Amino acid sequence: MKIRSVFTNSGGILLSRIFGFVRDLMMASILGANLYSDIFFVAFKLPNLFRRIFGEGAFAQSFLPSFIASRYKTIFAARILLIFLGIITLLALFVDLFAAPITRIIAPGFDAQAAATAARFVAIQFWYLPLIFLVTFLGALLQWREHFATTAFATVLLNIAIIGGLLISRGMPKEQILVVLSWSVLAGGALQLLAHLLMARRFRLLRMLGIGFASLGRHGRKVAEESRRFFANFFPAIWGNSTAQVMAFLDTWLASFLVSGSISYLYYANRIFQLPLALFAIALSTALFPSVAKLLRHHDEEGALREMKRGFWILLTLLSLATLGGIIFSTEIIWLLFERGAFGRADTLQTADVLRMYLIGLLPFGLGKLFSLWLYSRHEQMQAARIATWSLGGYMLVALALFQPLGAMGLALASTASGFVSFGLLLRSFGREKLRRLWDPRRALLLTGLLLGAAVLMAGIHRLFHGWIEI
C-alpha cells in the first residue's frame, strides 16, 4: 500500500465532502426539511444507491481480481463493459417508463400527489446510472494502473453541478427547484465521465478498449470462461459489498411512514456519518486493495498480512477518534452546518440524535471495509454475500422493532446493529490465527491512552463551546 495513494483518495474525498456539505447547507436553507426535500432525496435515492454500489469500491473489488487474472485483458474488459452498459441502459429505460409504480415502491408512505410529483424526478435522475457506471469502469482500470487521483477528485464535480443548480433556482417555486436539481445531477455525471475519459486517454486505456472491441467478434470465445467465472462471482460480490447502501435505501422506505422530515433527518445525519467512513475506511481500502489482490495472486500471504496490519492500525486509530469526536460534538456539528433558513432548532436536535445512533457503528462499518477486501482478494465472494445477508437480517429485525417507537433514531440504530453483526462474522471468516498476527498489545495500550486523553480534551472543549452557542 502506498501512503501517497491513501492521501490522494482522502484528499479527493475530503474536497468532495466539503463541496457536498456546502451543497447540503444550501439545500437545507432553500428547501428545509419537509415534503419537497423528502421528494428530492427519494428521487436521488436510486441513482445514489447505484453510485455507491458501483463507485465506492464494490464494482472494482469484484472486477479487478478477474481482470488481473485474465490472459486476454483487452477482450475481457471490452466484453464486460459492453454487457454491463447494455443492461444498465435497458434498466434506465424501464425506470423511465414505469417511474410511477417504482416511486410507490421506494416511498410507499407518500400520498398519491407526493408520489406522482416524485415520479417525474425519479425518471430524470435515474439516467445518472449509465454515466456513473462508465465512470466506475474507467476508474477501475485506472486503479489497475495505480492511478487514483482522477476518481478521487472527480466526485466533487457532481456536488459542483448541484450547487450550480441551487444557485440558478434560488427563489423559484419549490417544484421548479426540484426540476433544476434533477438535471444538475445528470450534468454532474457527464462532467465526471469527461474527466475519466481524458485521463483514460492519457494512460492509453481507450486504445486498449478499442483493441478489445475490435477483437471481440473474432476472439470473444477466448474470454468466455473467464466471463462466466466473473459473473458467477459478481452478484455475490456486489451484494456482499453493498449492504450499507441497501439499508440506507430501506431507511428511506420505512421513514416514508414516519412524520414529515424524517427522511431528511436520516439523509443529513448519514451524510455526516459517511464523511469519516469515506475519508478513512473507503480511501484506505481502495488504496490497499490492488496491493493485497496482487500479493495473494502470487501466493504471498505474509506480504498481504503485513499490508493488512498497517491498514488495520491506521484505520482503528482514525475511526476511534472520529467516533469519539462525532458523538461528543454531534449537536454542534449539525448546528454549524445546517441550522439556518428553513432548517430550524428542532431539526438540528432531531438530526443530532440520529447522527449519534449512526456513529456508534462507525468502527464496525469502517473496519469491516478492510476485512471484506481480504475475502474479495481471495475470490470468496459467496462468503461475503452470506455475511451481508445475516447483516441485513439483523437490520430488518431491529428496524421493524424500533422505527415506530424511536422514529428515525430507531432506523439509524438498526443500521448500527447490522454493522456489528457484519463485523463479527467478517472477523470469524478472517480467522483467529491471522487476526492474532494483526494484533499488537503495545499499539493497543498506546491507542487506549490516546483515546482517554482525547476524550478529556474534547469534553472540556465541548463544555466551553456548548455554553457559548447555548444549544
C-alpha positions as CSV (number, residue, x, y, z in Angstrom):
1,M,0.0,0.0,0.0
2,K,1.4,3.4,-1.0
3,I,0.6,6.0,1.7
4,R,0.6,8.6,-1.2
5,S,-2.4,6.7,-2.7
6,V,-4.3,6.9,0.7
7,F,-3.7,10.6,0.9
8,T,-4.8,11.1,-2.7
9,N,-8.0,9.2,-2.1
10,S,-8.6,11.0,1.2
11,G,-7.8,14.4,-0.3
12,G,-10.3,13.8,-3.2
13,I,-13.0,12.5,-0.8
14,L,-12.4,15.4,1.6
15,L,-12.7,18.0,-1.2
16,S,-15.9,16.3,-2.5
17,R,-17.4,16.2,1.0
18,I,-16.6,19.8,1.6
19,F,-18.5,20.7,-1.5
20,G,-21.1,18.2,-0.5
21,F,-21.6,19.9,2.8
22,V,-21.9,23.3,1.0
23,R,-24.5,21.6,-1.2
24,D,-26.4,20.3,1.8
25,L,-26.1,23.6,3.6
26,M,-27.7,25.4,0.7
27,M,-30.3,22.7,0.2
28,A,-31.3,22.8,3.9
29,S,-31.5,26.6,3.7
30,I,-33.5,26.6,0.4
31,L,-35.7,23.5,0.7
32,G,-35.6,22.9,4.5
33,A,-36.6,19.5,6.0
34,N,-40.1,19.0,4.6
35,L,-42.1,17.2,1.8
36,Y,-40.1,18.9,-1.0
37,S,-36.7,17.9,0.4
38,D,-38.1,14.4,1.1
39,I,-39.2,14.2,-2.6
40,F,-35.8,15.2,-3.9
41,F,-34.0,12.7,-1.6
42,V,-36.4,9.9,-2.6
43,A,-35.7,10.7,-6.3
44,F,-32.0,10.8,-5.7
45,K,-32.1,7.5,-3.7
46,L,-32.0,5.1,-6.6
47,P,-29.1,6.7,-8.6
48,N,-27.3,7.4,-5.4
49,L,-27.7,3.8,-4.3
50,F,-26.2,2.5,-7.5
51,R,-23.5,5.2,-7.4
52,R,-22.3,3.9,-4.0
53,I,-22.6,0.3,-5.1
54,F,-20.5,0.9,-8.2
55,G,-18.4,3.9,-7.2
56,E,-17.2,3.2,-3.7
57,G,-15.2,0.0,-4.4
58,A,-17.9,-2.7,-4.9
59,F,-17.5,-3.0,-8.6
60,A,-13.7,-2.6,-8.6
61,Q,-13.4,-5.2,-5.8
62,S,-15.2,-7.8,-8.0
63,F,-13.8,-6.7,-11.4
64,L,-10.2,-6.2,-10.7
65,P,-9.2,-9.7,-9.4
66,S,-10.8,-11.2,-12.5
67,F,-9.2,-8.6,-14.8
68,I,-5.8,-9.1,-13.2
69,A,-6.1,-12.9,-13.6
70,S,-7.3,-12.7,-17.2
71,R,-4.9,-13.8,-20.0
72,Y,-6.7,-11.6,-22.6
73,K,-7.3,-8.4,-20.6
74,T,-8.3,-6.2,-23.6
75,I,-11.0,-8.6,-24.8
76,F,-12.2,-9.3,-21.2
77,A,-12.6,-5.6,-20.4
78,A,-14.4,-4.9,-23.6
79,R,-16.8,-7.8,-23.1
80,I,-17.7,-6.8,-19.5
81,L,-18.2,-3.1,-20.5
82,L,-20.5,-4.0,-23.4
83,I,-22.6,-6.4,-21.3
84,F,-23.0,-4.0,-18.4
85,L,-23.7,-0.9,-20.4
86,G,-26.4,-2.7,-22.3
87,I,-28.1,-4.0,-19.2
88,I,-27.9,-0.7,-17.4
89,T,-29.3,1.3,-20.3
90,L,-32.2,-1.1,-20.6
91,L,-32.8,-0.7,-16.8
92,A,-32.8,3.1,-17.2
93,L,-35.4,2.9,-20.0
94,F,-37.5,0.6,-17.8
95,V,-37.4,3.1,-14.8
96,D,-38.2,5.9,-17.2
97,L,-41.3,4.1,-18.5
98,F,-42.5,2.9,-15.1
99,A,-41.4,5.7,-12.8
100,A,-44.8,6.0,-11.0
101,P,-45.1,2.4,-9.7
102,I,-41.3,2.3,-8.9
103,T,-41.7,5.5,-6.9
104,R,-44.6,3.9,-4.9
105,I,-42.2,1.0,-4.1
106,I,-39.4,3.4,-3.0
107,A,-41.7,5.5,-0.8
108,P,-44.9,3.7,-0.1
109,G,-45.8,6.1,2.7
110,F,-46.2,9.0,0.2
111,D,-49.7,10.0,-0.6
112,A,-50.8,9.9,-4.3
113,Q,-49.9,13.6,-5.0
114,A,-46.4,13.4,-3.4
115,A,-45.7,10.1,-5.2
116,A,-46.8,11.5,-8.6
117,T,-44.6,14.5,-8.1
118,A,-41.6,12.4,-7.1
119,A,-42.0,10.1,-10.1
120,R,-41.1,12.9,-12.5
121,F,-37.7,13.3,-10.8
122,V,-37.1,9.6,-10.3
123,A,-37.4,9.2,-14.2
124,I,-34.9,12.1,-14.8
125,Q,-32.3,11.3,-12.2
126,F,-32.1,7.6,-13.0
127,W,-30.2,8.4,-16.2
128,Y,-27.3,9.2,-14.0
129,L,-26.7,5.5,-13.6
130,P,-25.3,4.8,-17.1
131,L,-23.0,7.8,-16.7
132,I,-21.7,6.7,-13.3
133,F,-21.2,3.1,-14.5
134,L,-18.9,4.3,-17.2
135,V,-17.1,6.5,-14.7
136,T,-16.7,3.5,-12.3
137,F,-15.5,1.1,-15.1
138,L,-12.8,3.6,-16.3
139,G,-11.9,4.3,-12.6
140,A,-11.3,0.5,-12.0
141,L,-8.9,0.4,-15.0
142,L,-7.1,3.5,-13.7
143,Q,-6.8,1.7,-10.3
144,W,-5.1,-1.2,-12.2
145,R,-2.6,1.4,-13.4
146,E,-2.3,2.6,-9.7
147,H,-3.8,6.0,-10.6
148,F,-6.3,7.1,-8.0
149,A,-6.4,10.9,-8.3
150,T,-9.0,11.3,-11.1
151,T,-11.6,9.1,-9.5
152,A,-10.9,10.6,-6.0
153,F,-11.2,14.2,-7.2
154,A,-13.8,13.8,-9.9
155,T,-16.5,13.1,-7.3
156,V,-16.5,16.8,-6.5
157,L,-18.0,17.6,-9.9
158,L,-21.4,16.2,-9.0
159,N,-21.6,18.5,-6.0
160,I,-20.4,21.5,-8.0
161,A,-23.2,20.8,-10.6
162,I,-25.9,20.5,-7.9
163,I,-24.6,23.7,-6.2
164,G,-24.8,25.4,-9.5
165,G,-28.4,24.2,-9.9
166,L,-29.3,25.6,-6.4
167,L,-27.8,29.0,-7.3
168,I,-29.7,29.1,-10.6
169,S,-33.0,28.1,-9.0
170,R,-32.9,30.2,-5.8
171,G,-36.2,32.0,-5.4
172,M,-38.1,29.7,-7.8
173,P,-41.2,27.7,-6.7
174,K,-40.2,24.6,-4.8
175,E,-41.2,22.2,-7.6
176,Q,-39.3,24.1,-10.2
177,I,-36.2,23.9,-7.9
178,L,-36.5,20.1,-8.0
179,V,-36.6,20.2,-11.8
180,V,-33.3,22.2,-12.0
181,L,-31.7,20.0,-9.4
182,S,-32.6,16.8,-11.2
183,W,-31.0,18.0,-14.4
184,S,-28.0,19.1,-12.4
185,V,-27.5,15.5,-11.3
186,L,-27.1,14.5,-14.9
187,A,-24.8,17.4,-15.6
188,G,-22.6,16.3,-12.7
189,G,-22.4,12.7,-14.1
190,A,-21.4,14.0,-17.6
191,L,-18.6,16.1,-16.1
192,Q,-17.3,13.1,-14.1
193,L,-17.3,11.0,-17.3
194,L,-15.5,13.6,-19.3
195,A,-12.7,13.8,-16.6
196,H,-12.3,10.0,-16.7
197,L,-12.2,9.8,-20.5
198,L,-9.5,12.4,-20.6
199,M,-7.3,10.5,-18.1
200,A,-8.1,7.1,-19.7
201,R,-6.8,8.5,-22.9
202,R,-3.6,9.7,-21.3
203,F,-3.0,6.2,-19.9
204,R,-3.9,4.6,-23.3
205,L,-6.8,2.8,-21.8
206,L,-9.2,3.9,-24.5
207,R,-6.8,2.4,-27.0
208,M,-6.8,-0.8,-25.1
209,L,-10.6,-0.9,-25.0
210,G,-10.6,-0.1,-28.8
211,I,-8.4,-3.1,-29.4
212,G,-10.6,-5.2,-27.2
213,F,-13.8,-4.2,-29.1
214,A,-12.1,-4.8,-32.4
215,S,-11.0,-8.3,-31.3
216,L,-14.2,-9.2,-29.5
217,G,-16.1,-10.6,-32.5
218,R,-13.3,-12.9,-33.6
219,H,-11.8,-13.9,-30.3
220,G,-14.6,-13.4,-27.8
221,R,-14.7,-17.1,-27.1
222,K,-11.2,-16.8,-25.5
223,V,-12.7,-15.0,-22.5
224,A,-16.0,-16.8,-22.4
225,E,-14.9,-19.0,-19.5
226,E,-13.3,-16.0,-17.6
227,S,-16.5,-14.0,-18.1
228,R,-18.7,-16.8,-16.8
229,R,-16.5,-17.0,-13.7
230,F,-16.7,-13.3,-13.3
231,F,-20.5,-13.2,-13.4
232,A,-20.7,-16.2,-11.1
233,N,-18.8,-14.1,-8.5
234,F,-20.1,-10.7,-9.4
235,F,-23.6,-10.7,-7.9
236,P,-22.5,-12.2,-4.6
237,A,-19.6,-9.7,-4.5
238,I,-21.9,-6.7,-5.2
239,W,-24.4,-8.0,-2.6
240,G,-21.7,-8.5,0.0
241,N,-20.3,-5.0,-0.5
242,S,-23.5,-3.1,-0.7
243,T,-25.4,-3.9,2.4
244,A,-25.0,-0.5,3.9
245,Q,-26.4,1.1,0.7
246,V,-29.4,-1.3,0.7
247,M,-30.0,-0.4,4.4
248,A,-29.9,3.3,3.6
249,F,-32.5,2.6,0.8
250,L,-34.7,0.7,3.3
251,D,-34.3,3.6,5.8
252,T,-36.0,5.8,3.2
253,W,-38.7,3.2,2.6
254,L,-39.6,2.9,6.3
255,A,-39.1,6.6,7.1
256,S,-41.8,7.5,4.5
257,F,-44.3,6.1,7.1
258,L,-43.0,8.5,9.8
259,V,-43.6,12.2,10.3
260,S,-42.6,14.6,7.5
261,G,-38.9,15.4,7.7
262,S,-37.8,12.0,8.9
263,I,-36.2,11.1,5.5
264,S,-34.3,14.4,5.6
265,Y,-33.1,13.8,9.2
266,L,-31.7,10.4,8.1
267,Y,-30.1,11.9,5.0
268,Y,-28.3,14.8,6.7
269,A,-27.1,12.6,9.6
270,N,-25.9,9.9,7.3
271,R,-24.0,12.5,5.2
272,I,-22.0,13.4,8.3
273,F,-21.5,9.7,9.2
274,Q,-20.3,8.9,5.7
275,L,-17.5,11.5,5.9
276,P,-15.1,9.7,8.2
277,L,-16.2,6.4,6.7
278,A,-15.3,7.5,3.2
279,L,-12.3,9.7,4.2
280,F,-10.6,6.9,6.2
281,A,-12.1,3.5,5.6
282,I,-13.0,3.7,1.9
283,A,-9.9,5.7,1.0
284,L,-7.5,3.3,2.7
285,S,-9.3,0.2,1.5
286,T,-9.3,1.5,-2.1
287,A,-5.6,2.1,-2.0
288,L,-4.8,-1.2,-0.2
289,F,-7.0,-3.5,-2.4
290,P,-4.8,-3.7,-5.6
291,S,-1.7,-4.5,-3.5
292,V,-3.4,-7.2,-1.4
293,A,-5.0,-8.7,-4.6
294,K,-1.7,-8.9,-6.4
295,L,0.2,-10.3,-3.4
296,L,-2.4,-13.1,-2.9
297,R,-2.4,-13.7,-6.6
298,H,1.3,-14.5,-6.3
299,H,0.7,-16.6,-3.1
300,D,2.4,-14.1,-0.8
301,E,0.0,-14.3,2.2
302,E,2.7,-13.0,4.6
303,G,3.2,-9.8,2.5
304,A,-0.6,-9.4,2.2
305,L,-1.0,-9.7,6.0
306,R,1.8,-7.0,6.5
307,E,-0.2,-4.7,4.4
308,M,-3.4,-5.5,6.3
309,K,-1.7,-4.9,9.6
310,R,-0.6,-1.4,8.6
311,G,-4.1,-0.6,7.4
312,F,-5.8,-2.0,10.5
313,W,-3.9,0.1,13.0
314,I,-4.2,3.3,10.9
315,L,-7.9,2.7,10.5
316,L,-8.6,1.7,14.1
317,T,-6.9,4.9,15.4
318,L,-8.6,7.3,13.0
319,L,-12.1,5.8,13.3
320,S,-11.9,5.7,17.1
321,L,-11.0,9.4,17.3
322,A,-13.8,10.2,14.7
323,T,-16.4,8.2,16.7
324,L,-15.4,9.9,20.0
325,G,-15.4,13.5,18.5
326,G,-18.6,12.9,16.4
327,I,-20.7,11.7,19.4
328,I,-19.4,14.5,21.7
329,F,-19.9,17.3,19.2
330,S,-22.9,15.9,17.3
331,T,-25.3,18.7,18.1
332,E,-22.7,21.4,17.4
333,I,-21.8,19.8,14.1
334,I,-25.4,19.9,12.8
335,W,-25.9,23.4,14.2
336,L,-22.8,24.7,12.4
337,L,-23.6,23.0,9.1
338,F,-27.3,23.2,8.7
339,E,-29.2,25.4,11.1
340,R,-30.2,28.3,9.0
341,G,-33.1,29.4,6.8
342,A,-35.8,26.7,6.7
343,F,-33.8,24.3,8.9
344,G,-34.6,25.2,12.5
345,R,-33.6,24.3,16.0
346,A,-35.9,21.4,16.3
347,D,-34.5,19.9,13.0
348,T,-31.0,20.3,14.5
349,L,-31.8,18.4,17.6
350,Q,-33.6,15.6,15.7
351,T,-30.8,15.2,13.2
352,A,-28.1,15.2,16.0
353,D,-30.0,12.3,17.8
354,V,-30.0,10.3,14.6
355,L,-26.3,11.1,14.0
356,R,-25.3,9.7,17.4
357,M,-27.0,6.4,16.6
358,Y,-25.1,6.1,13.3
359,L,-21.8,7.0,14.9
360,I,-21.9,4.1,17.3
361,G,-21.5,1.9,14.3
362,L,-18.6,3.8,12.7
363,L,-15.9,1.4,13.9
364,P,-17.5,-1.9,12.8
365,F,-18.6,-0.5,9.4
366,G,-15.1,1.1,8.8
367,L,-13.1,-1.9,9.9
368,G,-15.5,-4.2,8.0
369,K,-14.4,-2.4,4.8
370,L,-10.8,-3.5,5.5
371,F,-11.6,-7.1,6.3
372,S,-14.0,-7.6,3.5
373,L,-11.3,-6.8,0.9
374,W,-9.5,-10.0,2.1
375,L,-12.5,-12.1,1.0
376,Y,-12.7,-10.4,-2.4
377,S,-9.0,-10.7,-3.0
378,R,-9.3,-14.4,-2.4
379,H,-12.4,-14.7,-4.6
380,E,-14.6,-15.6,-1.6
381,Q,-17.5,-13.6,-2.8
382,M,-20.1,-16.1,-1.8
383,Q,-18.9,-15.9,1.8
384,A,-19.2,-12.1,1.7
385,A,-22.7,-12.5,0.4
386,R,-23.7,-14.8,3.3
387,I,-22.3,-12.3,5.8
388,A,-24.2,-9.5,4.1
389,T,-27.4,-11.5,4.3
390,W,-27.1,-12.1,8.0
391,S,-26.2,-8.4,8.5
392,L,-29.3,-7.3,6.6
393,G,-31.5,-9.7,8.5
394,G,-30.2,-8.1,11.8
395,Y,-31.0,-4.7,10.4
396,M,-34.6,-5.7,9.5
397,L,-35.3,-7.2,12.9
398,V,-34.1,-4.1,14.8
399,A,-35.6,-1.6,12.3
400,L,-39.1,-3.2,12.5
401,A,-38.9,-3.3,16.3
402,L,-37.7,0.3,16.8
403,F,-38.8,2.5,13.9
404,Q,-42.2,3.2,15.3
405,P,-41.3,3.9,19.0
406,L,-38.0,5.7,18.2
407,G,-38.7,7.1,14.7
408,A,-35.6,8.0,12.6
409,M,-33.3,7.2,15.6
410,G,-34.5,3.6,15.6
411,L,-33.7,3.2,11.9
412,A,-30.2,4.6,12.5
413,L,-29.7,2.3,15.5
414,A,-30.8,-0.7,13.3
415,S,-28.1,0.2,10.8
416,T,-25.5,0.3,13.6
417,A,-26.7,-3.1,14.9
418,S,-26.2,-4.6,11.4
419,G,-22.7,-3.2,11.3
420,F,-21.7,-5.2,14.4
421,V,-23.3,-8.4,13.0
422,S,-21.3,-8.0,9.8
423,F,-18.0,-7.1,11.5
424,G,-18.2,-10.1,13.9
425,L,-18.8,-12.5,11.0
426,L,-16.0,-11.0,8.9
427,L,-13.6,-11.5,11.8
428,R,-14.7,-15.1,12.1
429,S,-14.1,-15.6,8.3
430,F,-10.7,-13.9,8.5
431,G,-9.6,-16.4,11.1
432,R,-8.3,-16.3,14.7
433,E,-4.7,-17.1,13.7
434,K,-4.4,-14.3,11.1
435,L,-6.2,-11.9,13.5
436,R,-3.6,-12.7,16.2
437,R,-0.9,-11.7,13.7
438,L,-2.5,-8.3,13.2
439,W,-2.9,-7.6,17.0
440,D,-0.2,-5.6,18.8
441,P,-0.6,-5.2,22.6
442,R,1.8,-2.2,22.7
443,R,-0.1,-0.3,20.0
444,A,-3.4,-1.2,21.8
445,L,-2.1,0.3,25.0
446,L,-0.9,3.5,23.2
447,L,-4.3,3.8,21.5
448,T,-6.2,3.5,24.8
449,G,-4.1,6.2,26.3
450,L,-4.6,8.4,23.3
451,L,-8.4,8.0,23.4
452,L,-8.6,8.7,27.1
453,G,-6.6,11.9,26.6
454,A,-8.7,12.9,23.6
455,A,-11.9,12.3,25.5
456,V,-10.9,14.6,28.4
457,L,-9.8,17.3,25.9
458,M,-12.9,17.0,23.8
459,A,-15.2,17.1,26.8
460,G,-13.6,20.3,28.0
461,I,-13.8,22.0,24.6
462,H,-17.4,20.8,24.4
463,R,-18.3,22.4,27.7
464,L,-16.9,25.8,26.6
465,F,-18.4,25.6,23.1
466,H,-21.8,24.4,24.3
467,G,-22.1,27.3,26.7
468,W,-21.0,29.8,24.1
469,I,-23.6,28.8,21.4
470,E,-26.3,28.0,24.1
471,I,-27.5,24.8,22.4
